[in-house]
Amino acid sequence: MLILNKTAGVFSKPSKRNMYEFLRSFNFHPGKLFLHKLVLGIETSCDDTAAAVVDETGNVLGEAIHSQTEVHLKTGGIIPPVAQQLHRENIQRIVQEALSASKVSPSELSAIATTIKPGLALSLGVGLSFSLQLVDQLKKPFIPIHHMEAHALTIRLTNKVEFPFLVLLISGGHCLLALVRGVSDFLLLGKSLDIAPGDMLDKVARRLSLIKHPECSTMSGGKAIEHLAKQGNKLHFDFKPPMQRAKNCDFSFSGLHHIIDKMIMQKEKEEGIEKGQILSSAADIAAAVQHTVACHIAKRTHRAILFCKQRDLLCQSNAVLVVSGGVASNLHIRKALKIVTDATQCTLLCPPPRLCTDNGVMIAWNGVERLRAGLDILHSTEGIRYEPKCPLGADISKEVGEAAIKVPRLKMKI
């Protein structure tokens, strides 16, 4: 039995008999000859069970994903034991589908890459447990993956991007700015001091009861806010972006969330409706919230670009800003960031929306990048741990704050 991080506890492995039966379901006779190294990626860090096979040239040979969104929408958020059970029920099928689609038998894999940090402890445990059993049976190398690193490097699968580049990772569980100098070489410039932007947007959507809105009933909270915001007036409510006096690259969303919550309560009293009913001003609130979040993210990112250029960490012209994570698919936030990159002579790049959210492709590709660089290719998995909380790279956010760079005001005409 493997002893894991105290936060995570101990997990049980699937039975060897089950894994043996799983592997027997594949055709081990040589099919087509694979000229390139092949990596199977497995992702279970939160609420998506995903797997993919990618070769070293970046070809996605097969992928599969099971989303738990519909279940968690009904419960009003992710309940870790429920997510864990759904991962357990689906992981074998998803890995099988990815391998079958790729026409690769497990014996032909060069390595297995799996997210082991950060994420929900119970979810991470399912992916790691399954992967270690697979690695043990196949006698293949294991590549542990940092979820945020995988998001950051996805752009190198879809675009020709050289190091260094700046990355903004924004999702339901994360918010950070980092300089990417190499496959596992990151400088952390700033991060959220409390909750992530996606988490805040989900909470506002739940508070507005948007699941009861006929146009938003099947959407995640963030998607519902973005959809409804198109019908609203962002100037109808004046929410101030957080941390305006702090000259660093950190983020904060909990204070803004508290202000919005109080305002919604006030509007319910004014309209004479109970909590759980939809306000007539819901679209205006959604538009104002989305715009405030976009402005906050844009300003911190602007400072990060200026800091990196001031310290010659990025090229003075043609520097690249990569935006990834689930919230990166929000077009209003992208437009705000495009205003920043245009003003700073940078190029804004985002992976396609399906690769912005959690997926197996990014894990397999990160595995490919590490395989090529010879980084953390484990031939023994003894003592391997999952880590629910894990920073990304070397933290230089204090140095960024000490530089106290003043950001020029930009007109956010979106």
C-alpha positions in Angstrom: 0.0 0.0 0.0 1.3 3.5 -0.9 1.5 6.1 1.8 0.3 9.4 0.4 0.1 13.0 1.4 -1.6 13.4 4.8 -4.2 15.6 3.3 -5.0 12.9 0.8 -4.9 9.9 3.0 -4.5 6.4 1.6 -6.1 5.0 -1.5 -6.8 1.4 -2.5 -5.7 0.0 -5.8 -8.0 -1.7 -8.3 -7.7 -5.5 -8.1 -5.0 -7.1 -10.2 -7.6 -9.5 -11.7 -9.6 -6.5 -12.9 -6.6 -4.9 -14.5 -5.6 -8.2 -16.1 -9.0 -8.6 -17.6 -8.9 -5.0 -18.8 -5.6 -5.5 -20.6 -6.7 -8.8 -22.1 -9.5 -6.9 -23.9 -6.9 -5.4 -26.2 -5.3 -6.9 -29.3 -1.6 -7.3 -28.5 -0.7 -8.6 -32.0 1.4 -6.0 -33.8 -0.8 -3.8 -36.0 0.6 -0.7 -37.7 4.2 0.2 -36.9 4.5 3.3 -34.8 7.6 5.3 -35.6 7.2 7.8 -32.8 7.0 7.4 -29.0 3.5 7.2 -27.7 2.2 8.6 -24.3 -1.1 7.8 -22.6 -2.3 10.7 -20.5 -4.9 10.3 -17.7 -6.6 13.2 -16.0 -8.9 13.0 -12.9 -7.9 16.1 -10.9 -11.4 17.5 -10.5 -14.7 16.5 -12.1 -13.7 15.2 -15.6 -12.4 11.7 -16.3 -10.3 12.0 -19.3 -7.6 10.1 -21.3 -5.7 10.5 -24.5 -2.9 9.0 -26.6 -0.5 11.5 -28.2 2.7 10.8 -30.1 5.9 12.8 -29.8 5.2 14.9 -32.9 1.9 16.2 -31.3 -0.6 14.0 -33.2 -3.6 13.2 -31.0 -4.3 9.5 -31.9 -7.2 9.0 -29.6 -9.1 10.7 -26.7 -12.1 10.2 -24.5 -13.7 12.2 -21.7 -16.6 11.7 -19.3 -17.9 15.0 -17.9 -19.6 15.1 -14.5 -21.1 18.6 -15.1 -24.7 17.5 -15.3 -24.5 15.7 -12.0 -22.8 18.6 -10.1 -25.2 21.2 -11.6 -28.0 19.3 -9.7 -26.1 19.3 -6.4 -25.1 23.0 -6.7 -21.4 22.3 -6.8 -18.8 19.6 -6.8 -19.1 17.2 -3.9 -15.7 15.4 -3.7 -17.0 11.9 -2.7 -19.5 12.0 -5.6 -16.8 13.1 -8.0 -14.6 10.2 -6.7 -17.3 7.6 -7.2 -18.0 8.8 -10.8 -14.3 8.7 -11.6 -14.2 5.1 -10.3 -17.2 4.1 -12.4 -15.8 5.6 -15.6 -12.0 5.6 -15.6 -11.5 2.1 -17.1 -14.0 2.7 -19.9 -12.5 6.1 -20.7 -9.0 4.8 -20.9 -10.2 1.9 -23.0 -12.0 4.2 -25.4 -9.0 6.4 -25.8 -6.7 3.4 -26.5 -9.3 1.9 -28.9 -9.7 5.2 -30.8 -5.9 5.5 -31.2 -5.6 1.8 -32.4 -2.7 1.5 -29.9 -2.5 -1.5 -27.7 -1.2 -0.8 -24.1 2.0 -2.7 -24.9 2.9 -0.2 -27.6 2.9 2.8 -25.2 6.2 4.4 -24.4 5.0 5.8 -21.0 1.9 6.6 -19.0 1.5 10.2 -17.7 -1.1 11.1 -15.0 -2.1 14.2 -13.1 -0.9 13.8 -9.5 -1.1 17.5 -8.4 -2.9 19.8 -7.6 -6.6 19.0 -7.4 -9.2 17.3 -5.3 -7.6 14.6 -3.1 -10.3 12.0 -3.7 -10.3 12.6 -7.5 -6.5 12.5 -7.8 -6.4 9.3 -5.9 -8.6 7.5 -8.5 -6.4 8.4 -11.4 -3.1 7.7 -9.7 -4.4 4.3 -8.3 -5.5 3.2 -11.8 -2.3 4.4 -13.5 0.0 2.7 -11.0 -1.7 -0.6 -11.5 -1.5 -0.1 -15.3 2.2 0.8 -15.0 2.9 -2.2 -12.8 1.2 -4.6 -15.2 2.8 -3.2 -18.4 6.2 -2.4 -16.9 6.1 1.0 -18.5 7.7 4.3 -17.2 5.4 6.6 -15.2 5.4 10.4 -15.7 3.8 12.4 -12.8 2.1 15.6 -14.1 1.5 18.9 -12.5 -2.0 20.0 -13.7 -1.1 23.7 -14.1 2.1 22.8 -16.1 0.0 20.8 -18.5 -2.4 23.7 -19.0 0.5 26.0 -19.6 2.3 23.8 -22.2 -0.9 22.8 -24.2 -0.2 25.8 -26.5 3.0 24.2 -27.7 0.8 21.3 -29.1 -1.4 23.6 -31.1 1.0 26.5 -32.0 4.7 26.9 -32.6 5.6 28.7 -29.3 9.2 28.9 -28.1 10.3 29.5 -24.5 10.1 31.9 -22.7 6.4 33.0 -22.8 4.0 34.4 -20.2 1.0 32.3 -19.2 -2.2 33.3 -17.5 -4.1 30.2 -16.1 -7.7 31.0 -15.1 -10.2 28.3 -14.2 -12.7 27.2 -11.5 -9.9 26.2 -9.2 -6.9 28.2 -10.2 -5.8 31.7 -11.1 -2.1 32.5 -11.7 0.4 34.3 -13.8 3.8 32.7 -14.6 6.7 33.1 -16.9 7.4 29.8 -18.6 11.2 29.4 -19.3 11.2 25.6 -20.0 9.2 22.4 -19.7 9.4 22.5 -15.9 10.9 25.9 -15.4 8.3 28.4 -14.2 8.5 31.8 -12.3 5.3 32.5 -10.5 4.5 36.2 -10.8 1.1 36.3 -9.0 -1.8 34.1 -7.9 -5.2 34.4 -6.4 -5.1 35.1 -2.7 -8.5 33.5 -2.1 -10.9 32.0 -4.7 -10.5 31.5 -8.4 -12.5 33.5 -11.0 -14.4 30.5 -12.3 -15.4 29.6 -8.7 -16.7 33.2 -8.1 -18.7 33.2 -11.4 -20.2 29.8 -10.5 -21.2 31.2 -7.0 -22.8 34.3 -8.5 -24.7 32.2 -11.0 -26.0 30.0 -8.2 -27.0 33.0 -6.1 -28.9 34.4 -9.1 -30.5 30.9 -9.6 -29.6 30.9 -13.3 -30.2 27.2 -13.4 -33.9 28.1 -13.3 -33.5 30.5 -16.3 -34.8 28.7 -19.4 -31.7 29.7 -21.5 -29.2 28.7 -18.9 -30.6 25.5 -17.3 -28.0 23.2 -18.8 -25.0 25.5 -18.6 -22.2 25.7 -16.0 -22.3 28.8 -13.8 -19.5 30.6 -15.8 -21.2 29.8 -19.1 -24.6 31.0 -17.8 -23.0 34.3 -16.7 -21.4 34.8 -20.1 -24.6 34.0 -22.0 -26.8 36.2 -19.9 -24.3 39.1 -19.9 -24.8 39.5 -23.7 -28.4 40.7 -22.9 -27.3 43.0 -20.1 -25.9 46.5 -19.5 -22.5 46.2 -17.8 -22.7 49.9 -16.7 -26.0 49.5 -14.8 -24.0 48.4 -11.7 -20.7 49.9 -10.7 -18.5 47.2 -9.1 -14.9 48.3 -8.5 -12.1 45.9 -9.6 -10.4 44.5 -6.5 -6.9 45.4 -5.3 -6.6 48.7 -7.2 -3.9 50.1 -4.9 -1.8 46.9 -4.7 1.0 47.2 -7.3 1.6 43.5 -7.7 0.2 40.7 -9.9 -1.9 38.9 -7.3 -5.6 38.5 -7.7 -8.6 38.5 -5.3 -12.2 37.6 -5.9 -13.8 36.8 -2.6 -14.3 40.5 -1.6 -15.9 41.2 -4.9 -18.1 38.2 -4.4 -19.3 39.4 -1.0 -20.2 42.9 -2.4 -22.2 41.3 -5.3 -23.9 38.9 -2.8 -25.0 41.9 -0.7 -26.2 43.8 -3.8 -28.3 40.8 -5.0 -29.9 40.6 -1.5 -30.7 44.3 -1.7 -32.3 43.9 -5.2 -34.4 41.0 -4.0 -35.8 43.3 -1.3 -36.5 46.1 -3.8 -38.2 43.7 -6.2 -40.1 41.9 -3.4 -38.9 38.5 -4.4 -37.5 35.6 -2.3 -34.1 34.0 -2.7 -34.2 31.5 -5.4 -36.3 33.6 -7.8 -34.8 35.3 -10.8 -34.2 39.0 -10.6 -35.4 41.2 -13.5 -31.9 42.8 -13.4 -30.1 39.4 -13.6 -28.6 40.1 -17.1 -27.3 43.5 -16.0 -25.7 41.9 -12.9 -24.1 39.2 -15.0 -22.7 41.8 -17.5 -21.3 44.0 -14.7 -19.8 41.1 -12.8 -18.2 39.7 -16.0 -16.7 43.0 -17.0 -15.3 43.7 -13.5 -13.6 40.3 -13.4 -12.2 40.9 -16.9 -10.8 44.3 -15.9 -9.2 42.9 -12.8 -7.6 40.1 -14.7 -6.5 42.4 -17.5 -4.8 44.9 -15.2 -2.8 42.3 -13.3 -1.7 40.7 -16.5 -0.7 44.1 -17.9 1.6 44.6 -14.9 3.1 41.1 -15.4 4.0 41.9 -19.0 5.6 45.2 -18.0 7.6 43.6 -15.2 8.9 40.8 -17.5 9.9 43.3 -20.2 11.5 45.6 -17.6 13.6 42.7 -16.3 14.3 41.4 -19.9 12.5 38.2 -19.1 10.4 38.6 -22.3 11.3 40.0 -25.7 10.5 43.7 -26.0 8.4 43.0 -29.1 6.6 39.9 -30.3 6.4 38.5 -26.7 3.7 35.9 -26.3 0.9 35.8 -23.7 -0.8 32.4 -23.4 -4.2 32.2 -21.7 -5.5 28.8 -20.7 -7.9 27.1 -18.3 -11.7 26.9 -18.4 -12.3 30.6 -17.9 -10.0 31.3 -20.9 -12.9 30.4 -23.2 -14.9 33.5 -21.9 -14.8 35.8 -24.9 -15.3 39.0 -22.9 -12.3 38.3 -20.8 -10.3 37.4 -24.0 -11.2 40.8 -25.5 -10.0 42.6 -22.4 -6.7 40.8 -22.6 -6.4 41.5 -26.3 -6.6 45.2 -25.5 -3.7 44.7 -23.1 -1.6 42.7 -25.6 -2.2 45.2 -28.4 -1.0 48.0 -26.1 2.1 46.1 -25.1 3.1 44.7 -28.5 2.4 41.1 -27.5 0.7 38.2 -29.2 -2.3 36.7 -27.4 -2.7 32.9 -27.9 -5.3 30.6 -26.5 -5.7 26.9 -27.1 -9.0 25.8 -28.7 -11.8 25.8 -26.2 -11.9 22.0 -25.8 -8.3 22.1 -24.8 -8.8 25.0 -22.3 -10.9 22.9 -20.0 -9.5 19.7 -18.3 -8.7 17.0 -20.8 -6.5 14.0 -21.4 -4.7 15.5 -24.4 -2.9 18.1 -22.3 -1.7 15.5 -19.8 -0.4 13.2 -22.6 1.3 16.1 -24.3 3.0 17.2 -21.0 4.2 13.6 -20.8 5.6 13.9 -24.3 7.4 17.2 -23.4 8.9 15.6 -20.2 9.8 12.4 -22.1 11.7 14.4 -24.7 13.4 16.5 -22.0 14.2 13.5 -19.8 12.4 15.0 -16.8 10.9 12.8 -14.1 10.6 9.6 -16.1 10.0 7.1 -13.3 10.8 3.4 -13.6 9.9 2.8 -10.0 6.7 4.2 -8.5 7.5 3.3 -4.9 6.4 6.1 -2.6 4.7 8.2 -5.3 2.3 10.7 -3.8 -0.5 12.8 -5.0 -0.6 16.4 -3.7 -3.9 18.3 -3.5 -2.1 21.6 -3.0 1.1 22.3 -4.9 2.6 25.6 -6.1 3.9 26.0 -9.6 7.6 26.9 -10.1 9.6 29.5 -8.1 7.5 32.2 -6.5 8.9 35.7 -7.3 5.6 37.5 -6.6 7.2 39.4 -3.7 9.8 40.8 -6.1 7.0 41.8 -8.5 5.3 43.7 -5.7 8.5 45.4 -4.7 9.0 46.7 -8.3 5.6 48.5 -7.8 5.1 49.0 -11.5 2.4 51.6 -12.3 0.1 50.4 -15.0 -1.1 52.9 -17.6 -4.9 53.2 -17.8 -6.4 51.5 -20.8 -9.9 52.1 -22.1 -11.8 48.7 -21.9 -14.2 49.3 -24.7 -15.6 45.8 -25.1 
